[in-house]
Amino acid sequence: MRLALHSLCLIFLLSSCKTPEARRPISSKSGSFINESIHRNKELAAKEESRILKIINSDTTNSYITSETGFWYFYTKKDTLSTSITPRFGDVVTFTYNVKDLSGNIIYTKQELNTVTYRIDKQELFLGLREGLKLMKQGEMITFLFPSYQAYGYYGDDHKIGTNIPLIAEVTLNTITKESTTEN
């Protein structure tokens, strides 16, 4: 009996010392959702770009410039004489602006938005406007045309700007205060 008990324990120990095996997923994802999302976003960007280019091509009054980051703009008032510089990381700027849809309907007026004080790249501001301010000199006025991915994108602003809305922003840069280079 003792031999049978020892044999049974030995068999039990040997069978329980098996190395663990990796569990396989019940279902595998092919990444098709991500691929479909990428395809939808590319189509949306192309459609918005087409609308913006139609506006640009029909505007014979202004000379548009394409930014390196994917939006278009023209100067309403350009500083061609001054050697003043554009704002950089950490500089404080004050500006006023309004926001329109691509049809020219005002979404936010300058009065609603008031004068904004913004520290370059250290505070929240939608991507296109953040990059656009870096192109401006003090006193300049620029009209920007932003595709939705440069504006409020998929989420909108939770108030007046909905999902995937390209925008026009007319911006006046009032002041630039350079960030102090000395440490306190």
N, C-alpha and C positions, 0 to 999 in steps of 0.2 A: 504494500500500500504506500509505503514511504517512497519507494522508487517511482511509483506511478505519479505521486504528488510532485516529486522533484522533476520528473519528465514533463509534466503538465506546466509547471512553473517555468521551466527552461523554454518550452515552446512559446509560452505566452510572452516571455521577455524578448525572445528573438523576433517575434512577429511585431512587437510594439516598438522596436528600435529602428523602424523604417525612417529614412530621411523624409522631411516634408516635401511635398510637391507643390509647385505653384498652381494656384487656382486659375482657371481659364474664364474669361468673361462669358456671360450667358449670350450677350449679343455684342457685335462689334460695330463701331461707327465708321463710316467710310469718309467722313469729312464733307459730305455733299452739302450740308447746311451752310458751312463756311464758304464753300465754292459758289453756292447759289447767292449768298450774301455779297460776296465780292463782285459777282457778275451784276447784281442789281445796283450796287453802288457805282460801278463803272458806267452803267447805262444812265443812271441818274446824273452823274457828273457830266457826261457827254451832252445830255439833254439841257442841263442848266447852262453849260458853256455855249451851246448853240443859241440859246435865248439871249445870252449876254452879247455874243458876237453879232447877233442880228441888231441889237440896240446900238452897238458900237458902229457897225457898218451904215446904219441909217442916220447917225449923228455926224453931220458934215461940219459942225461948228467947233468941236473939240478934238484935240489930238490925244488919243489914249495910249497909255503905257502899260505893258504887261509886267507884273511883278515876278520876281523869282519864285515866290511862294504860291502863286496860282490865283491872283486876282488882278483886276484891271483898274486903272485910275487915270484921271486927268486933273490938271491944275486949273482952279478957278482964279486963284491969285498965287503967283509964284514969285519968290524972292530971288531975283537974278543978280542983284547988285551986292548983297551982303555976303560976307564971308562967314556968317554964323553957321554953326554946326547943327547936325541932327542929334536927337537924344540917343543916349546909349543906356546900357544896363544900369539900373539904379537911379538914373536921373528922374526928377519930378517934373511932370508936365501938367499944364492945365489946358483944357480944350472944351469946345462946345461942338455938338453934332446933332444931326437929325437922322432918322432911319426911315427908308421908304422900301416898298416892294418894287419889283422890276417894272411894274406898270406905272410907277410914279406916285402911288397912293401913300400918303404919310402914315407911318405906323407910330412913331414917336417924334414929337417936335423938340426943338432945342429947349423950349421952355419946360417941357415935361422932364427932360433929362438934366437940365441945369448945367452949370459949369462943372466939369469933372476934373478932379485932381488925381493923378495916376502916377505911380512909381513904376517906371519901365521894367517889365518882366518880373516884378516882385508882387504884383497884385493881380486879381482876376479881371479879365477882360476878354471878349471873344477874339479868337485867333487872328482873323483878318485885320481887325482894328488895332490890335497889339502890334502887328507887323507894319501896318500902314503908318502909324505914328512915328516909327523909326525912320521913315522916308522924308518926314516933314521938317521944315525950319520954322522958327518962331514967326508968327504972322501969316503963314501960308494957309490957303484954303484948297482942299483937295476933295474931289468926289470919287469915292471908291465903289466898285461893283464887285460884290463878293458872292461866289457860289455858296450854297448852303453849308458845305463842309468847312468853309472859311468863316462862316457866321455862327449860327446857333445849332446847325446840324440836325440830327435826328430828334433831339429833345426839345428844341425851341427854347423860349425863355420863360415858360410857365405863365405868361401873361398874354401878350398880343401877338407874339411871333410863334407860328406853329411849326410843325415838323417839316424839315427839308425845304426851307424858304430862302432863296437867294435874296440878297439885300443890296440896296444902294445907301451909302452913308455919306453925307456931306459934312466934312470935318474942318474946323478952324483951330489951328494950334496957337494958343494965346501966349503961353510962356514956357520956357525951359529953364529949370534950375539944375545945374550940374551937381552931381553927388560929390560931397566933400571927399577929397583924396587923402586927407589926414585922419588918422585914427585918434580918438579921444581917450 
